[in-house]
Amino acid sequence: MANANIRVRFCPSPTGNPHVGLVRTALFNWAFARHNEGTFVFRIEDTDAARDSEESYQQLLDSMRWLGFTWDEGPEIGGPHAPYRQSQRMDIYKDVADKLLAGGYAYPCYCTAEELDERREAARAAGRASGYDGHCRDLTDEQKQAYEAEGRSHIVRFRMPDEATTFTDLVRGEITVQPENVTDYGIVRANGAPLYTLVNPVDDALMEITHVLRGEDLLSSTPRQIALYKALIELGVAKEIPQFGHLPYVMGEGNKKLSKRDPQASLNLYRELNYLSLLGWSFSADQDVFSIEDMVAKFDIADVNANPARFDLKKAESINGDHIRMLDVKAFTEACEPWLQAPHADWAPEDFDRAAWEAIAPHAQTRITVLSDITANVDFLFLPEPVFDQPSWDKAMKGEPAALLTTAREKLVDADWSDPESLKNAVLTAGEAHGLKLGKAQAPVRVAVTGRTVGLPLFESLEILGKERTLTRIDAALAKLAA
């Protein structure tokens, strides 16, 4: 049953290119919100001035629009909890941090980095936990004044309760974390800048987020955030603690976690929602191809698998190919057009023949798995001369290719160029004259005309290229062989 009170958020940092794991998180949040007729909040976590960039911010917006992830609140459209960029909310975080300090939920910590390292090393040597030891937890006013007189700066730490934290993860079930494993943690830097550990839950609280669906790598921070939520509720900042669901890692080659630095992780390589949705969730046991509308109708966070999801590029391309073949020809033709122009195309704009492209498109649609493949598959139609792939040339031009090409040319001269079957019979007959089956006979013809041993259906391609250009290319191949 739909729940219009559900509010989820997607809150990336604008650093680098959008990557597969990030978009999978966005997809699951968006689908969860749409399935429940809830609210999808898009928020930008840009408090790290050293790493954040305006270029990455624009890439995030462009990617969200391209993917169709319309947001109900967020950048450019606003909403009741604006602004939605953390860099514009600093006064809010300072106010909350002051309230936490005044209420005793947080405290100043004057420990230097060297002192912390020394005490951690001593704890490890003694076989104790090496987290923060609470050294500044209960300083008197006099001790604080003494540290400040020394010229020490301080960070602000949140005071963790001395009790276990238990919560029910929407993906992983009940989880309990003991207090010794979650020590007091920093929420404000020494320069007064708020940390992620403060701003993320504060924004979730103020924006009344009901469900936090995020990556498994953030699971360890959940007990900290739950404790902070309880403090914010007591201070009147938050209304409730959201439900958490931690999505499985996306694994790359070698079963290693897919890093945003991995080339295969970049969204710009894929932009394919169907496959991304299968990274930790399945539509059904026997169906991998479905529409985004089908996913929204069926998506339930309880069906997400807690085990790591493997990113299989071959499967992604296969599913992408299925979606390409589901398009009507007109939509496919239009979708390919960016790949038929500069900088992807090597031919001059005036050499692009739209009629030829529209004629070859139905044949191309059944063969390619990603749209970018179209450029190399149809370049022979628009280039003045084919670009020979040397391995293809060496593979096809074995035995007596010149004799075969000469005979094929003779047969093609008399063929019916309005009928691909007639062109096929011409090459078949030429092959038989030299003791070759059609597969062996057509290979030199294909390379002579298209430059490659594999490609779109040959005889339909010859019909579209036309008699004059086909014969001219066979003559050029013969001249190359003679040389």
Buried (B, 14 or more C-beta within 10 A) or exposed (E): EEEEEBBBBBBBBBBBBBBBBBBBBBBBBBBBBBBBEBBBBBBBBBBBEEEBEEEBBEBBBEBBEEBEBEBBBBBEEEBEBBBBBBBEBBEBBBEBBEBBBEEEBBBBBBBEEEEBEEBBEEBEEEEEEBBBBBBBBEBEEEEBEEBEEEEBEBBBBBBBBEEEBEBEBBBBEEBEBEBEEBBBBBBBEBEEBBBBBBBBBBBBBBBBBBBBBBBBEBBEBBBBBBBBBBBBBEBEBBEEBBBBBBBBBBBBEEEEBBEBEBEBBBBEBBBBBBBBBBBBBBBEEEEBBBEBEBBBEBBEBEEBEBEBBBBBEEEBBBBBBBBBBEBEEEEBBEBBEEBBEEEEBEBEEEEBBEEBBEBBBEBBBEBBBBBEBBBBBBBBBBBEEBEBBEEBBEEBBEEEBBBBBBBBBEBBEEBEBEEBEBBBBBBBBBBEBBEBEBEBBBBBBBBBBBBBBEBBBBBBBBBBBEBEBBBBBBBBBBEEBEE
